[in-house]
Amino acid sequence: MAWCAREWEGEVSHYSAAVSWDRGDAPFVDKRYSRAHIWHFDGGAVVRASSSPEAVPVPYSDPSGVDPEEAFVAALASCHMLWFLSIAAKNGFCVQAYRDNAVGTLAANSRGKLCMTGVNLRPHAVFTSAKVPSPEAVDAMHEEAHQECYLANSVVTRLTTTPTFAIA
């Protein structure tokens, strides 16, 4: 068994995040309260979070915080990247750098409810020239990453990938 791929065989893993928010002295019932809050993750990571300024105007949202919509897009892009890197390594391709400017679309679904209807991953991988993948190999690795990504397998959001690559 490879160290980076776990055989599940019925095992269950649990992941947690703590979210904290305090009203302060805002009246609250008039809806004039801060949506800024904090995400706490294992290992000590702390992230400033807030509602999106597109959904709740400043000063009731904090534009410097990560909003749940951005986090959703980032989580999908990160999961895809981690799988892609492991697949490239397994195939003997050395990735020098990887960037993704992913974009999510929030719109009404068929029931008229707002949801993240689509996320377009736009990864750009830079490979070293030691062993160069073909464009077809890059596409195949991205498809495999999509098929293996835990988060992609967990959502109904339409995911598309528009990859590019270069050789260093």
KAVENUR-V280399 format. One record per residue. N is the residue number from 1. SS is DSSP state (H for helix, E for strand, - for the rest). PSI is psi in whole degrees, -180 to 180 (999 if undefined). OMEGA is omega in radians with two decimals (999 if undefined). Layout:
BEGIN
N | SS | PSI | OMEGA
N | SS | PSI | OMEGA
END
This chain:
BEGIN
1 | - | 133 | 3.10
2 | - | 146 | -3.09
3 | - | -22 | -3.08
4 | - | -2 | 3.11
5 | - | 123 | -3.04
6 | - | 136 | 3.02
7 | - | 122 | -2.99
8 | - | -48 | 3.10
9 | - | 51 | 3.06
10 | - | -2 | 3.12
11 | - | 158 | 3.11
12 | - | 136 | 3.04
13 | - | 150 | 3.12
14 | - | 142 | 3.13
15 | - | 145 | -3.08
16 | - | 156 | 3.02
17 | E | 139 | 3.08
18 | E | 135 | 3.13
19 | E | 130 | 3.12
20 | E | 141 | -3.14
21 | - | 143 | 3.05
22 | - | 139 | -3.11
23 | - | -31 | -3.02
24 | - | -137 | -3.11
25 | - | 15 | 3.13
26 | - | 144 | -3.13
27 | - | -30 | 3.07
28 | - | -59 | -3.04
29 | - | -16 | 3.07
30 | - | 6 | 3.13
31 | - | 15 | 3.11
32 | - | 67 | 3.12
33 | - | 156 | -3.13
34 | - | 137 | 3.04
35 | - | 2 | 3.12
36 | - | 138 | -3.14
37 | E | -180 | -3.07
38 | E | 137 | 2.99
39 | E | 132 | 3.10
40 | E | 129 | -3.14
41 | E | 159 | 3.10
42 | H | 152 | -3.08
43 | H | -6 | 3.04
44 | H | -1 | 3.13
45 | - | 134 | 3.12
46 | E | 129 | -3.08
47 | E | 130 | 3.03
48 | E | 132 | -3.11
49 | E | 163 | -3.14
50 | - | 168 | 2.93
51 | - | 160 | 3.10
52 | - | 137 | 3.05
53 | - | -18 | 3.06
54 | - | -26 | -3.12
55 | - | -38 | -3.12
56 | - | 122 | -3.05
57 | - | 152 | 2.98
58 | - | 138 | 0.29
59 | - | 8 | -3.10
60 | - | -15 | 2.95
61 | - | 161 | -3.14
62 | - | 105 | -3.10
63 | - | -19 | 3.13
64 | - | -10 | 3.12
65 | - | 158 | 3.06
66 | E | 129 | 3.10
67 | - | 159 | -3.08
68 | H | -34 | 3.13
69 | H | -44 | 3.09
70 | H | -41 | -3.13
71 | H | -38 | 3.12
72 | H | -49 | 3.13
73 | H | -45 | -3.14
74 | H | -40 | -3.14
75 | H | -43 | 3.11
76 | H | -43 | 3.13
77 | H | -40 | -3.14
78 | H | -44 | 3.13
79 | H | -46 | 3.13
80 | H | -45 | -3.13
81 | H | -46 | -3.10
82 | H | -41 | 3.08
83 | H | -44 | -3.14
84 | H | -47 | -3.14
85 | H | -43 | -3.13
86 | H | -37 | 3.13
87 | H | -42 | 3.09
88 | H | -45 | 3.13
89 | H | -44 | 3.13
90 | H | -34 | -3.13
91 | - | 3 | 3.07
92 | - | 15 | 3.10
93 | - | 127 | -3.12
94 | - | 116 | 3.12
95 | E | 123 | 3.12
96 | E | -39 | -3.12
97 | E | 157 | 3.14
98 | E | 131 | 3.09
99 | E | 147 | 3.07
100 | E | 123 | 3.04
101 | - | 70 | -3.07
102 | - | 149 | -3.14
103 | E | 130 | 3.07
104 | E | 149 | 3.12
105 | E | 119 | 3.08
106 | E | 121 | -3.11
107 | E | 174 | 3.11
108 | E | 138 | 3.07
109 | - | -171 | -3.09
110 | - | -19 | 3.09
111 | - | 3 | -3.14
112 | - | 10 | 3.13
113 | - | 138 | 3.07
114 | E | 135 | 3.08
115 | E | 167 | 3.07
116 | E | 97 | -3.04
117 | E | -25 | 3.14
118 | E | 150 | 3.02
119 | E | 126 | 3.07
120 | E | 113 | 3.04
121 | E | 135 | -3.12
122 | - | 63 | -3.06
123 | E | 145 | 3.03
124 | E | 114 | 3.13
125 | E | 139 | 3.04
126 | E | 119 | -3.13
127 | E | 149 | 2.99
128 | - | 163 | -3.06
129 | - | 5 | -3.11
130 | - | -47 | 3.09
131 | - | 116 | -2.99
132 | - | 126 | 3.08
133 | - | 152 | 3.03
134 | - | 162 | 3.05
135 | H | -37 | 3.12
136 | H | -38 | 3.11
137 | H | -40 | 3.10
138 | H | -46 | 3.11
139 | H | -43 | -3.14
140 | H | -39 | 3.12
141 | H | -38 | 3.09
142 | H | -39 | 3.11
143 | H | -43 | 3.11
144 | H | -41 | 3.10
145 | H | -42 | 3.11
146 | H | -44 | -3.13
147 | H | -31 | -3.08
148 | H | -22 | -3.05
149 | - | 121 | -3.12
150 | - | -42 | -3.08
151 | - | -40 | 3.09
152 | H | -34 | 3.12
153 | H | -6 | -3.05
154 | H | -9 | -3.03
155 | - | 158 | 3.06
156 | - | -3 | 3.11
157 | - | 136 | 3.08
158 | E | 120 | 3.14
159 | E | 130 | 3.04
160 | E | 153 | 3.12
161 | E | 129 | 3.10
162 | - | 81 | -3.05
163 | - | 152 | 2.92
164 | E | 163 | 3.07
165 | E | 164 | 3.11
166 | E | 165 | 3.07
167 | E | 129 | -3.12
168 | - | 999 | 999
END
